[in-house]
């Protein structure tokens, strides 16, 4: 829902939350990355969700580069966005790739008119239901560590305000990650990013295991995984490893009953 001035609104326990309040929350979450021990994967998934809340977009995905400069799909607001990011990587062409390689924004790209520019990606994105796409670099001066993909189901230009806000979120994410490491700790930064990318693989495995065990969709399994991690003060990547390995720590999560339709709808809104 949007206010009369066009700013999106959300609701929290019956209270209207303005766009400005959501922005403050997003930047507070980003500030949490400045502590010594934070979960990169969980933070980036939260950031992708915030982009959908705050901007006039329907999905978001984030790619991070490893120590060799190769991009990896790291976080997404939905399963469809994650699959598109993987397809873009396989095709080695798309908006996120361009933003990462050039350090420049890709904005208001009409997918119907981009079939020559990114033939395979444009076709796949349109088949998924998206009409336009935008990509913003995760960049601090000359250092580029990834890119943020923004997908829209409808045509039309993204407003200058939304582009500015989206880039601000991307910048804060970049600063939050890079601020963990000084120039003398560049090797440690590479290790942290690689660990985040490795965690992404484990999380995908855990989603599949949980979806099969509980009889729910992959998106619902991921929402359940994140909720359990938050409620039990666990790192998402650590919990995913336990689920994938089927350890006793994950027994409660894996052995729960198959969920009714009403329960699965609730997970989709989580």
N, C-alpha and C positions, 0 to 999 in steps of 0.2 A: 504494500500500500504506500501511496505517496501523499505528502502534504500538499496544500494548495500551491506552494512555491516549487513543487516538483521534487522536493527532497524525499527520499524513501523513509518510511516509518516501519518500525517493528514493534512487537508486543512482548513484554516479559511479565508474566503473572498478572495480566490484566492492566498493566501500565504501559502507555505509549512511550516508545523510546525513539527519540529524534535521530536524524542522521548525524548531527554534531555529537550526540552522546555516544553513538556507535563508533564514530571516529576516535573519540577519546579512549574508549575501551580498546580499540585496535592498537593504538599507540602505546597504551599501558601494557598490553600483551607483548608488544615488540620490546618494550623496555625490560621485560622479564628475561630477555635473551642475554642481558648483560651480566647475569649471575653466572657463577662458575659451572653449575650443573643444570643444563636445560636440554629438553628433548627437541632436536631440530625437526624431526619428522612431524611430531604433533604440532609444533609451532607453524610449520608451513601448511599443514592441512587447515589449521584454524585461519591462517591468512587467506587461503583460497576461499573458505566459507565467508569470510568478511568481505571479500571482493564482490561476491554475489549479493550480499546484503546491502552493500554501500553503493554499488555502481549499477548502471542500467545494462547488466549482462546476465546471462542465464547459467553460465558455468565458468569455472576457472581452473587452470592447471599450472603447475610450477615445475620447471626443469632446472637441475643443478649440474654443473660440470665436475667431472672427476679431476684428478691430478694431471691427467694427460690432455685435458681440454675436451673430453667427450661428454656430450649431454646425456642425462638420464631422466626419465619421468620420475619425479620425486613425490609430488602431492597433487591432489585434485579434489574439486568439490563434489564430483560425481563419478560413477563408473564410466559413463559415456565419455566424459572429458579425459579420463585416464587412458582409455583405449585409443582415443584420437591422438593423444600425445605419443603413445607407443607407435601408432601408425606413422606419425610425422617423423619419428626417429628412424623407422625402417625405410621410409621413402627418402630420408636425408634431405628433405625440402619442406618448408612451411614457415609460417610467421615467426614461431619461436626460434627456429634455426637462424632466420635472417636477423632477428633482434640480437641474438647472442653473438653472431659473427661480425655484425657491423656496429653494435653498441647503440643503434638508433631505434626509435619507436616504429612499430608498424601499426598504423591506426586506420580504422574505417575501411578495411579490406573487404570488398564485396566478393563473396565466395563464387558467385555466378560469373563474375568477371575475372576471376583469378585462376581459371583452369589452365591457362598457358604458363602462368607463373609457378603454380604448385599443382600440377594436374591431378596427381593421385590423392594428395591431401584435400584439395578442394572438393573432389568427388566424394570422398569418404565423409567429410564434414557435412556436406549437404545431405547425404543419405542419412546421417544421424539426426538431422533436423535443424542444423544451424545455417544461418544466412550470411553472417558476417563475423569477422574475427579481428582481434587486436593482439599485439604482443609488445611487452615492455621489458627492457633489459634490467637485470639485477646488476647494477653497475655502481661502482664508487670510483670516480675519476677514470683512470685507465684500466681498472680492474673489473672484469666482467665475470661473474660466477654462475650466471644462469639467465633465465627469462621467465616472464609471467605471461601466460596465454589467457585471453578473455574471449569467450564465445557468446554470440547473441543469436537467438532464434528468429529475429526479425531484422529487416534491413533498416538503413538509416544511420546517420552519423552519431558516434558517441560524442557527448558534449565535451567541450574544452574543460569544464569543471571535473567531469568524471575521469578524463585522461590525466589531468593534473593530480587528482586524488589517487588514482591507480598507480601512477609513477611514484607518488610519495610513499605509498605502502610498499612498493617494490624497493625503493631506496632504503626505507627503514629496515626491511628484512635483510637487505645486503649489509647495512651498517651493523645490525645486530649480530650477524654471523661473523663478519670480519673483525668486529671489535673484540671478539674472544681471543684474537691472536695478534700479537705485535709483529713487526717486520722480522724480528729475530725468530719468530715461531711459525714461519711460513710452512715448514714441513709438517708441523703439528696441525695446521689448518687443513692441509691436504688430507691428512689422516682422518680428521673429523668429518670432512665431506665424504670421504670414501666410506666411512662407517655408516653415515646416514644413507648412502646409496645401497649399501649392503643390507641395512635394516629394511629398506623398501621391499627387497626381494622376500625377506622373511615375513613381512606384513602381508604380502600378496598370498603367500602360502597359508598363513593363519586364516585369512579371510575365506579361502577355499575350504579349509578343514571345518571351520565354524559354520559356514553356510550349509555344508553337507550334513554335519551332525545335528544342526538345529532345524533344518528344513526351511531355510530362509534364503533370500537373495544375497548376492555379494555385497550390494550397498547396505542392506540391513545388517549383515554380518559385521561390516566395518563399523557401523554406528554402534552396535552392541559392544564390539571390542574397545572402541574409544570410551564409551560410557563406563565400562567395567574398569578400565585403567584409571579414569578420573576418580571414580568412587572408591577405589582401593589404593589411591596414591601410588600408582605404578607407572613406570615409563611404558609408553605404547610399544616401543621396540622390544623391551624386555618381556612384556606380556605376550606379544606375538610369537616370540621365540619359544615360550613355554607352551603355547597352544599348538604351534607347528610340531613340537617334539612330543606333545601329549603328556606332559609331566603332571605330577600331582597338584602343582600350583594351579593349573588350568582346569582341573577336574570339574569344579563347580560350573565353570563357563561352558565346558564341552558337554556335560551330562545333563544340562537343563532340558526341560520338555520342549517338544516342537511347539512353535508359537502359533497362536490363533491369528486370524486375519487382522483383528483389531490391534493385536500386539505388534504385528509387523508394520502396520500403518503408522503406529506410534514411533517405531524405530526410524522410519523414513523421514519423519519430521524432526528427529533428534539432532 
